[in-house]
Amino acid sequence: MIVISDEVRGARAVVALETTLVAHGFPPGEGVAVGLESERRVRAAGAVPATIGVLDGKIRVGLSAEELVRFESSARKVGPRDLATCVVQGAVGATTVGGTLTVCRAAGIRFMGTGGLGGVHRGFPDPPDVSADLGELARTQVVVVSAGVKSLLDVPATVELLETLGVPLLGYRADTLPLFYSAHGGPPVPARVESASEAAKIARAHWELGGGGLLVARPPDESLDGIEPLIEEALAEAERTQVTGPAVTPFVLAFLHERSGGRTLTANRELVAANAALAAEIALAA
């Protein structure tokens, strides 16, 4: 069921990358470029990228550029619950953070880079929507590097749930949790780390104690102002047009990209690639 590329199988330091960003996180034509740039940054740091997705009835760990293109059209959004169904039905499946973590656990990969982590949706418990990313992170021994949690979520509630699940939250050279597009403004992080080496040491100690995943929150290099009102407007529009479930995130992202004049798109591209590079540095330090 799981096919691991020769490059990934023979590597010492491997960084997992998701395919939902390729399929649903960017406008058509942009996703593949972001995926390839993330892979380039991982290689430049000295590690090997393992982009993960479902193709032709197999879970693929390590994709070619030609295979990556197949995720830009009609790919299912595949979380942990959807992997087996997608494989058996032979669909093209773009893995979320949670879906990617499930594969990491099976394939023995311990480092991942992404944009933002899923979490508790605003308005909880109406709707009662909590991303499967959190449960998978809690049970999988993987370091995930992201720019915090997705900005459309209830960030303080997500931080509280991470504590409940026993997931260490480390601010990379930051004392507060970045808010995806903004380097500041989130709740305080329980611990700050100054280097990839320090993050790797904490991960090793956490795993020796039987713990699961860790979240390293890397602030974006440049903060965008005025995004929160746009997020609230996007969520209101999603509710008005009855956009629900897995469709909310791509709807909000597209709304933000349009209303910000492309500023969020530029920021999103850069932070995804930068997070992948830091994940590679931590993998090499482990």
N, C-alpha and C positions, 0 to 999 in steps of 0.2 A: 504493500500500500504506500509506503514512504520510499521515495527514490532520492538518494543523496548524491549530489554531483561529486566527481572525482576530486575536484579542487577543494570542495568543502571537507570531504572525508579525510584528505591528507593534510589539512591545515592544523596548526597549533592554536591559533587565535581566530575565532569565528564570531562574526556579528550578524545576528538575524535581522532581516528587514521585512516589513509587511508589504502586501500588495493592495490593500484597500486604499492606501494613499495614491497608488498609481491609477486605480480604477475609479475612485469616487472622491478623492481629496482635492483634485485640481481640474480645471477646464480641459476639454478634449485636446490632446496633443501635448499637454503640459506634464501629465503624470509620468509618462515614460522618461522624460528628460530629468525629472526630479529623482526618480528611482535610479537612473544611471549615474547621476551626480552623487547620490548617496553612496553607491557602490564605489565610485572613484575615490571619494573621501576616505572610505574604509581602507581601500588598498593603499592609498597614499600614506596612511598612518601605519601600515605594515601588517594589517590583518586581512582576512578573507571575508567578503560579504556572502551571506546566505539568504537571498531573497526567496520568500516562501509563498507558495500558492498551489491551487489544485488545477491540474491540466490532464485531460484524457484519462480520467479514472485513477490518477495517482496524485499523492501529495508530493510536490517537488520542493526540494531543499537545495537551492542554487539554480538560477535561471539564466539563460542566454538573453541577449538583447532582443533577439527575434521572438523568443517566448514571452518576454515582458510585454511586447506590443499587443499580444492577444488579450491582455487584461483590460485594455482600454475600451472594449466594446462588449456590452452585455454580460459582464462578469457579476456573479452573485456576490453579495457581501456575506462572508463566511466567518461566523464566530465559532466558539467551541462546540455548541450544540449542532452546528450545521456541517461539520467536516465529513462525517461518515456519509450523510445523505448526498452531499456534493460529489464525493468519490464514487459512490454506487451509481448515481444517475449520470455520471460522465460530464458534469457541467464544469464550466470555467469558474473557479472560486477564488475571489480575492480575500485573503485572510485579514481580519482585524487584529488589533493587538492581542486580544484574548485568544483568537484562533491561532495566531503565530506562536504564542506562548505554549499552547497545547502541543504543537509540533516540536517546539524547542525541548519540552520535557521528554518527548519520545525519542528525539534525535540526540540528546545530550549537549545541546547548545546553551551556553550560560550568559550570553550578552546580547542585548538588543538595542537598536536605536529607532526612535519614532518621533512624531510631532508632538502629540498630546495624548495623555492617558484618558480613557473613559472613566466615568464615575457616577455620582448621584446627580440625577437631572433636577433642574430647578422645579420647584413646586411639589417635590416629593412629600407625601405619598400620592399626590394626584397630578400626574400619573405616577404609579409605583414603579418607576423606571430606574434601575441601577445597572450599569454596564457589567457584562460578564468579564471584562478586563480585570476587575478587582479580585474576583475569586480566583482566576487563573494566576494572577501575580502572587497571591498569597500562598498558593500550593506549588509553585514552580520555582526552582532555584535558578533564577535569572536576574541579572542586573538590567533594568530598563532605564535608558536615558531619554528624557523627554523635556519639553519646555513647560513642565508642570502638568496640570490636567486640562482638558479641553475647556476653552473659555466660555462655552455656552452652558457649562454645568454649574452646579452648586459647589463651589470650590471648598468652602469651610466644611460642609457636610462630608465631602469626599475625603478630606484630610482626617476627619474624625473616624470615618469607616476604615481608612488605612490603618489607623491606630488599633481599632478593634480587631482587625485581621492580622495584626502583628507584622505589618510591612514597614521596614525602616524607610524613612523619608529623609534624603540627604540633599541639602542645598549646595550646589556646586559654586563655591565662592560667593554664596548668597545666604543671607539670614532669613529671608522671607521667600515664600513660594512664588515663582514667576507665574504670571497670568497669561501664558501662551504668547500673546502679542506684546505684553508689557513685562519688563524685567522686575517690576516692583508692584506692590499693592496687595499681594496675597497674604495669608496668615503666616505666622512665624513657622519655620521648619524646626523639627526637634534637634537636628544636628547639621553642622556645616562642614564641608570638606574642601580642602584647598588644592587637591591634586587627584589625578587618576589613580596614582599609587595608593593614596589613602582610601579612596573608595573601594579599590580592590581588596585591601586588607580588611576593611569592615565586612565586605561580602564574604570573604573566606571565614572570618570569625562567626558570622551569622549562620553560615551553612554548617560549620562544625557543631553549632548548638541545635541543629535540626531545623533551622528556619527555612523559609521559602524565598520569595523574591524581594528585591529592593528597588526603590525608585530613586534615581539620581535626577534632580531637577536642575537643568541648565538654563539660565536666563538667556533670552535672545540678545544678540549683540546690540540691537537698536530697538528701543521701545516705540510703539505707536500710540499716539494720543487720540482720544475721542472714539475709541472702538466700542466701549461698553454700551453707549446708547444705541449703536447700530446692532449690537447683539440682541438687546431687548426688543428692538424693532423687528429683527429677523425672527425671533421666537414668537412674537405676536402674530406675524404674518404666517408662520408655519401653523399656528393654532387656527387662525382664521381659514386657511385653505385646507385644514385637516391633514396636514403632513405629520405623520407619527412614526414611532419606532425607529428602525435603522435608517429611514429616509431623512430624519431630522438633521443629522450632522452634515451630509452633503448639501442639503437645502440651505442651511445657515451659512456654510462656507461660500457657496455661490453668491448668496445675498451680500455677504461682506465684501467679497472680491469686487462685485459690481458697484456697491454704494461707496466703497472707499477709493474708487478710482484705481484699483489694482494694487493699492498699498499693502493690503493684507496678503495678497497673492505673492508679492515679492518677499515679504517677511516670512511667510509660510515656507516658501522654497528654501530660503537660507537656513532657517532654524532646523528643518528636517535634516538637511545635509550636515550641519554642524553637530547635531546630536549624534548622528551616525559616526562622525569622526571621533567624538569623545568616547562613545561606546567602544570603538576600536582601541583607543588608548588604554581604557580600563581593562579590556581583554588582554592586551599585551602585558599589562602590569600584574595580571593575576598569576 
